[in-house]
Amino acid sequence: MAINVNEGRFHCQKCSKYVCDSCVLTHNKFLKDRAVTAKGGDDNWPVTKTVDDTLEFCEEHSTEQLTMFCEDHDKLLCHL
C-alpha cells in the first residue's frame, strides 16, 4: 500500500492539528515543547478535548499571531 506523504499522519494535541510528513519536521523544529504522535496502523487518532488558545505571537507586533514561515530566514512571521 502506497503512503500519501501529504496525508496528515501526525497529530499535535496542543495545536489541535494534523500534519503531514513534510510539515512535522518544521513543527518539531519551531515548537519543540509540543509532543507529536504518529497515526497508528489501526487508524485511531488521539481525541483533543479542548482547543489551546495559547498561540504563538510575533515579538515585534505583540498582538499578531505567527501565521507564516519565511524559508529564506528560517523564521515564523505574522502577516505584518
N, CA, C and O atoms as a MOPAC input file, in Angstrom:
PM7 MOZYME 1SCF
protein

 N      0.83500 1    -1.17800 1     0.00000 1
 C      0.00000 1     0.00000 1     0.00000 1
 C      0.88400 1     1.24700 1     0.00000 1
 O      1.77000 1     1.37000 1     0.84600 1
 N      0.66300 1     2.15800 1    -0.91900 1
 C      1.44300 1     3.39100 1    -1.02000 1
 C      0.98400 1     4.39700 1     0.03100 1
 O     -0.19900 1     4.48200 1     0.35900 1
 N      1.94500 1     5.15600 1     0.55000 1
 C      1.63900 1     6.17500 1     1.55600 1
 C      1.61500 1     7.53300 1     0.87600 1
 O      2.53900 1     7.87900 1     0.13900 1
 N      0.56900 1     8.29700 1     1.11700 1
 C      0.46000 1     9.65900 1     0.62400 1
 C      1.21100 1    10.56300 1     1.59600 1
 O      0.78200 1    10.71400 1     2.74000 1
 N      2.33200 1    11.17600 1     1.16700 1
 C      3.14300 1    11.99300 1     2.07200 1
 C      2.43500 1    13.27200 1     2.49100 1
 O      2.83400 1    13.89400 1     3.47500 1
 N      1.39100 1    13.68200 1     1.77000 1
 C      0.64300 1    14.88200 1     2.14300 1
 C     -0.48300 1    14.58300 1     3.12600 1
 O     -1.14500 1    15.49900 1     3.61600 1
 N     -0.69700 1    13.32000 1     3.40800 1
 C     -1.72800 1    12.93600 1     4.36300 1
 C     -1.28300 1    13.34200 1     5.77100 1
 O     -0.11900 1    13.17200 1     6.13300 1
 N     -2.20400 1    13.87300 1     6.55000 1
 C     -1.89000 1    14.25700 1     7.92500 1
 C     -1.70000 1    13.02100 1     8.78100 1
 O     -2.66300 1    12.50200 1     9.34600 1
 N     -0.46000 1    12.54200 1     8.88400 1
 C     -0.18700 1    11.30700 1     9.61300 1
 C      0.31200 1    11.55200 1    11.03200 1
 O      0.53800 1    10.60200 1    11.78100 1
 N      0.48700 1    12.82000 1    11.40800 1
 C      0.95100 1    13.16200 1    12.75000 1
 C     -0.03700 1    14.11600 1    13.39800 1
 O     -0.67800 1    14.91800 1    12.72000 1
 N     -0.15300 1    14.02200 1    14.71900 1
 C     -1.10300 1    14.85200 1    15.44400 1
 C     -0.40800 1    15.55800 1    16.60400 1
 O      0.33800 1    14.94200 1    17.36400 1
 N     -0.66600 1    16.86500 1    16.72700 1
 C     -0.18100 1    17.63200 1    17.86900 1
 C     -1.40300 1    17.99200 1    18.71000 1
 O     -2.26800 1    18.75000 1    18.26800 1
 N     -1.46800 1    17.45300 1    19.90500 1
 C     -2.63300 1    17.68900 1    20.74000 1
 C     -2.70100 1    19.14400 1    21.19200 1
 O     -3.79300 1    19.70500 1    21.29000 1
 N     -1.56700 1    19.75800 1    21.46600 1
 C     -1.57600 1    21.14700 1    21.92200 1
 C     -2.03700 1    22.08900 1    20.81700 1
 O     -2.78200 1    23.03000 1    21.08600 1
 N     -1.61200 1    21.85500 1    19.58900 1
 C     -2.03800 1    22.68700 1    18.45100 1
 C     -3.43100 1    22.29600 1    17.95200 1
 O     -4.08800 1    23.07800 1    17.26500 1
 N     -3.87800 1    21.09400 1    18.29700 1
 C     -5.13700 1    20.53200 1    17.77600 1
 C     -5.10500 1    20.44400 1    16.25400 1
 O     -6.08900 1    20.74400 1    15.57900 1
 N     -3.93400 1    20.01900 1    15.72000 1
 C     -3.78300 1    19.93600 1    14.26600 1
 C     -3.12800 1    18.62600 1    13.86700 1
 O     -2.42700 1    17.98500 1    14.65100 1
 N     -3.38100 1    18.24900 1    12.61100 1
 C     -2.76100 1    17.09100 1    11.99400 1
 C     -1.77500 1    17.60600 1    10.95800 1
 O     -2.09000 1    18.54200 1    10.22400 1
 N     -0.59700 1    17.01700 1    10.88300 1
 C      0.42000 1    17.46300 1     9.93400 1
 C      0.96500 1    16.28700 1     9.13200 1
 O      0.95000 1    15.14100 1     9.58100 1
 N      1.44600 1    16.60600 1     7.93500 1
 C      1.99100 1    15.57900 1     7.03200 1
 C      3.46900 1    15.33100 1     7.33600 1
 O      4.04700 1    15.96400 1     8.21900 1
 N      4.06500 1    14.40800 1     6.59600 1
 C      5.46500 1    14.05000 1     6.78600 1
 C      6.39000 1    15.26000 1     6.64400 1
 O      7.34000 1    15.40600 1     7.41400 1
 N      6.12200 1    16.12300 1     5.67100 1
 C      6.97000 1    17.29000 1     5.43900 1
 C      6.80600 1    18.33100 1     6.53900 1
 O      7.79400 1    18.88900 1     7.01500 1
 N      5.58100 1    18.59600 1     6.94200 1
 C      5.31100 1    19.65500 1     7.92200 1
 C      5.69200 1    19.26800 1     9.34400 1
 O      5.94900 1    20.14800 1    10.16600 1
 N      5.73500 1    17.98400 1     9.65500 1
 C      6.07000 1    17.57000 1    11.01600 1
 C      7.49900 1    17.99000 1    11.37200 1
 O      7.77800 1    18.28300 1    12.53400 1
 N      8.39300 1    18.02200 1    10.40500 1
 C      9.77100 1    18.44000 1    10.66600 1
 C      9.83000 1    19.91500 1    11.06500 1
 O     10.53000 1    20.27600 1    12.01100 1
 N      9.09900 1    20.76100 1    10.34700 1
 C      9.05100 1    22.18500 1    10.67800 1
 C      8.36300 1    22.39600 1    12.01200 1
 O      8.82400 1    23.19100 1    12.83100 1
 N      7.26600 1    21.69400 1    12.23800 1
 C      6.53700 1    21.79200 1    13.50700 1
 C      7.46000 1    21.45700 1    14.67500 1
 O      7.51800 1    22.19100 1    15.66100 1
 N      8.17100 1    20.35600 1    14.55800 1
 C      9.05200 1    19.92400 1    15.64100 1
 C     10.24100 1    20.86700 1    15.83600 1
 O     10.75000 1    21.00900 1    16.94800 1
 N     10.67300 1    21.49800 1    14.76800 1
 C     11.81200 1    22.41000 1    14.85500 1
 C     11.44800 1    23.67700 1    15.63600 1
 O     12.23100 1    24.14500 1    16.46300 1
 N     10.25400 1    24.23200 1    15.37000 1
 C      9.87300 1    25.50300 1    15.97900 1
 C      9.03900 1    25.36100 1    17.24000 1
 O      8.96700 1    26.29100 1    18.04400 1
 N      8.42000 1    24.23100 1    17.41700 1
 C      7.57100 1    24.01200 1    18.59600 1
 C      8.07600 1    22.78800 1    19.34500 1
 O      7.35900 1    21.79600 1    19.48300 1
 N      9.30100 1    22.86000 1    19.82200 1
 C      9.99200 1    21.72600 1    20.42100 1
 C      9.32000 1    21.20200 1    21.68400 1
 O      9.48300 1    20.03300 1    22.03100 1
 N      8.56400 1    22.05500 1    22.37800 1
 C      7.93800 1    21.65700 1    23.63600 1
 C      6.62500 1    20.89700 1    23.43300 1
 O      5.98700 1    20.50300 1    24.40900 1
 N      6.21600 1    20.68700 1    22.19100 1
 C      4.93200 1    20.03500 1    21.91100 1
 C      5.15200 1    18.62200 1    21.37600 1
 O      5.91400 1    18.41300 1    20.43100 1
 N      4.48700 1    17.67900 1    21.98400 1
 C      4.62800 1    16.27800 1    21.58000 1
 C      3.73100 1    15.97800 1    20.38200 1
 O      2.55200 1    16.33100 1    20.37100 1
 N      4.30300 1    15.32800 1    19.38100 1
 C      3.56700 1    14.92800 1    18.18000 1
 C      3.48800 1    13.41500 1    18.16900 1
 O      4.49600 1    12.74000 1    18.37900 1
 N      2.30400 1    12.87300 1    17.92800 1
 C      2.13600 1    11.42300 1    17.85800 1
 C      1.81400 1    11.00900 1    16.42600 1
 O      1.12500 1    11.72500 1    15.70000 1
 N      2.31500 1     9.85900 1    16.03900 1
 C      2.07800 1     9.34100 1    14.69400 1
 C      0.79700 1     8.52200 1    14.68400 1
 O      0.42400 1     7.91200 1    15.68600 1
 N      0.13900 1     8.51900 1    13.54900 1
 C     -1.07600 1     7.72700 1    13.36200 1
 C     -0.70000 1     6.25800 1    13.37800 1
 O      0.23300 1     5.84200 1    12.69200 1
 N     -1.42000 1     5.47900 1    14.15300 1
 C     -1.16500 1     4.04500 1    14.23900 1
 C     -1.79300 1     3.29400 1    13.08500 1
 O     -2.59300 1     3.85200 1    12.33400 1
 N     -1.43700 1     2.04000 1    12.94400 1
 C     -1.98100 1     1.20900 1    11.88300 1
 C     -3.45900 1     0.91600 1    12.03300 1
 O     -4.10900 1     0.49400 1    11.07700 1
 N     -4.00200 1     1.13700 1    13.23500 1
 C     -5.40900 1     0.83700 1    13.46100 1
 C     -6.31400 1     2.03100 1    13.18000 1
 O     -7.51000 1     1.97400 1    13.46900 1
 N     -5.76100 1     3.12800 1    12.61300 1
 C     -6.49900 1     4.34300 1    12.25400 1
 C     -7.12700 1     5.05900 1    13.44100 1
 O     -8.05700 1     5.84400 1    13.25800 1
 N     -6.64700 1     4.80900 1    14.64500 1
 C     -7.15000 1     5.54500 1    15.80700 1
 C     -6.34200 1     6.81200 1    15.98100 1
 O     -5.11300 1     6.78400 1    15.91900 1
 N     -7.02700 1     7.92500 1    16.19700 1
 C     -6.38900 1     9.21300 1    16.42400 1
 C     -6.64300 1     9.64500 1    17.84700 1
 O     -7.66100 1     9.28300 1    18.43700 1
 N     -5.72400 1    10.41900 1    18.40800 1
 C     -5.97900 1    10.98400 1    19.72900 1
 C     -7.16600 1    11.94100 1    19.66500 1
 O     -7.38900 1    12.58500 1    18.64000 1
 N     -7.91000 1    12.03400 1    20.73000 1
 C     -9.05000 1    12.93900 1    20.79800 1
 C     -8.62500 1    14.17200 1    21.57500 1
 O     -8.12900 1    14.07600 1    22.69700 1
 N     -8.82400 1    15.32600 1    20.96600 1
 C     -8.49800 1    16.57100 1    21.62600 1
 C     -9.74600 1    17.07400 1    22.32900 1
 O    -10.78000 1    17.29700 1    21.70000 1
 N     -9.64100 1    17.24800 1    23.63400 1
 C    -10.80300 1    17.64600 1    24.41600 1
 C    -11.02200 1    19.14800 1    24.41100 1
 O    -12.16600 1    19.59900 1    24.46300 1
 N     -9.96800 1    19.92500 1    24.35100 1
 C    -10.09300 1    21.37400 1    24.33800 1
 C     -9.15700 1    21.95300 1    23.29600 1
 O     -8.15300 1    21.34200 1    22.93100 1
 N     -9.49500 1    23.12200 1    22.83000 1
 C     -8.64100 1    23.82000 1    21.87600 1
 C     -7.73800 1    24.75700 1    22.66100 1
 O     -8.20600 1    25.55000 1    23.47800 1
 N     -6.45800 1    24.65800 1    22.40900 1
 C     -5.49300 1    25.50400 1    23.10600 1
 C     -5.46500 1    26.86600 1    22.43600 1
 O     -5.17300 1    26.96800 1    21.24500 1
 N     -5.76700 1    27.91400 1    23.19500 1
 C     -5.77000 1    29.25000 1    22.61500 1
 C     -4.49300 1    30.02000 1    22.94300 1
 O     -4.45600 1    31.24400 1    22.81900 1
 N     -3.46000 1    29.31400 1    23.35400 1
 C     -2.17400 1    29.96100 1    23.60700 1
 C     -1.34000 1    29.87000 1    22.33500 1
 O     -0.41400 1    29.06300 1    22.24500 1
 N     -1.67300 1    30.69200 1    21.36800 1
 C     -0.97800 1    30.68700 1    20.09100 1
 C      0.28900 1    31.51400 1    20.18900 1
 O      0.42400 1    32.37100 1    21.06200 1
 N      1.20100 1    31.25000 1    19.29500 1
 C      2.45700 1    31.99100 1    19.25900 1
 C      2.19300 1    33.38900 1    18.69300 1
 O      1.46700 1    33.54000 1    17.71000 1
 N      2.78800 1    34.40600 1    19.31900 1
 C      2.62500 1    35.77800 1    18.87100 1
 C      3.95300 1    36.36000 1    18.42300 1
 O      5.01700 1    35.93700 1    18.87700 1
 N      3.87900 1    37.32500 1    17.53800 1
 C      5.04400 1    37.99700 1    16.97600 1
 C      5.76900 1    38.79300 1    18.06200 1
 O      5.13400 1    39.44400 1    18.89200 1
 N      7.09800 1    38.73700 1    18.05100 1
 C      7.89000 1    39.50300 1    19.01700 1
 C      7.79800 1    41.00400 1    18.74000 1
 O      7.78400 1    41.81300 1    19.66800 1
 N      7.73700 1    41.36500 1    17.47400 1
 C      7.69300 1    42.78200 1    17.10400 1
 C      6.27700 1    43.35800 1    17.17700 1
 O      6.09700 1    44.50400 1    17.58700 1
 N      5.27300 1    42.57100 1    16.78200 1
 C      3.87100 1    43.00100 1    16.79200 1
 C      3.12400 1    42.09500 1    17.77100 1
 O      2.54300 1    41.08600 1    17.37000 1
 N      3.14100 1    42.44800 1    19.02800 1
 C      2.71600 1    41.54700 1    20.10800 1
 C      1.26300 1    41.08700 1    20.04700 1
 O      0.90200 1    40.11400 1    20.71000 1
 N      0.42700 1    41.76000 1    19.27100 1
 C     -0.96900 1    41.33100 1    19.16700 1
 C     -1.22500 1    40.46300 1    17.93600 1
 O     -2.34500 1    39.99400 1    17.73400 1
 N     -0.20900 1    40.24900 1    17.12200 1
 C     -0.35200 1    39.47600 1    15.88000 1
 C      0.14300 1    38.04100 1    16.05600 1
 O      1.22600 1    37.80300 1    16.59000 1
 N     -0.66700 1    37.09900 1    15.59900 1
 C     -0.29000 1    35.68600 1    15.66500 1
 C      0.70500 1    35.35400 1    14.55700 1
 O      0.67300 1    35.94200 1    13.47600 1
 N      1.57900 1    34.41000 1    14.84400 1
 C      2.52200 1    33.91700 1    13.84100 1
 C      1.77400 1    32.97500 1    12.91200 1
 O      1.33000 1    31.90500 1    13.32800 1
 N      1.63600 1    33.37300 1    11.66200 1
 C      0.83900 1    32.59600 1    10.71300 1
 C      1.59600 1    32.17800 1     9.46400 1
 O      1.06300 1    31.43700 1     8.63700 1
 N      2.84500 1    32.64800 1     9.31400 1
 C      3.60400 1    32.34900 1     8.10600 1
 C      5.01900 1    31.88700 1     8.47200 1
 O      5.47200 1    32.04500 1     9.60600 1
 N      5.69500 1    31.31300 1     7.48000 1
 C      7.05700 1    30.84500 1     7.66600 1
 C      7.92200 1    31.36400 1     6.52600 1
 O      7.59000 1    31.17500 1     5.35600 1
 N      9.03700 1    32.02200 1     6.86500 1
 C      9.98500 1    32.51100 1     5.86500 1
 C     11.07300 1    31.46000 1     5.68900 1
 O     11.85000 1    31.19900 1     6.60800 1
 N     11.12200 1    30.86100 1     4.50900 1
 C     12.13300 1    29.83500 1     4.23900 1
 C     13.52500 1    30.44600 1     4.10200 1
 O     14.51400 1    29.79800 1     4.44400 1
 N     13.62000 1    31.68600 1     3.60700 1
 C     14.92100 1    32.34000 1     3.45400 1
 C     15.58900 1    32.58600 1     4.79800 1
 O     16.80300 1    32.43200 1     4.93100 1
 N     14.78400 1    32.97400 1     5.81000 1
 C     15.33000 1    33.30000 1     7.12300 1
 C     15.04800 1    32.22700 1     8.16300 1
 O     15.47000 1    32.34200 1     9.31300 1
 N     14.32300 1    31.16700 1     7.75000 1
 C     14.04200 1    30.04100 1     8.64000 1
 C     13.35300 1    30.53400 1     9.92300 1
 O     13.77800 1    30.21400 1    11.03400 1
 N     12.26900 1    31.32600 1     9.74200 1
 C     11.64700 1    32.02000 1    10.86200 1
 C     10.13000 1    32.08700 1    10.70100 1
 O      9.62300 1    32.20600 1     9.58600 1
 N      9.40500 1    32.01000 1    11.82800 1
 C      7.96300 1    32.21000 1    11.83200 1
 C      7.65900 1    33.69700 1    11.83600 1
 O      8.37200 1    34.48100 1    12.46300 1
 N      6.57100 1    34.09700 1    11.11700 1
 C      6.23500 1    35.50600 1    10.95200 1
 C      4.73400 1    35.75600 1    11.11700 1
 O      3.92000 1    34.84500 1    10.96600 1
 N      4.38200 1    37.01100 1    11.42900 1
 C      2.98300 1    37.43500 1    11.36100 1
 C      2.75400 1    38.05100 1     9.98600 1
 O      3.69700 1    38.17200 1     9.20300 1
 N      1.52900 1    38.44100 1     9.67800 1
 C      1.24200 1    38.99600 1     8.34500 1
 C      1.77700 1    40.41400 1     8.15900 1
 O      1.84600 1    40.89900 1     7.03000 1
 N      2.15700 1    41.08900 1     9.24800 1
 C      2.70700 1    42.43800 1     9.11100 1
 C      4.17200 1    42.38800 1     8.73900 1
 O      4.80500 1    43.43200 1     8.58000 1

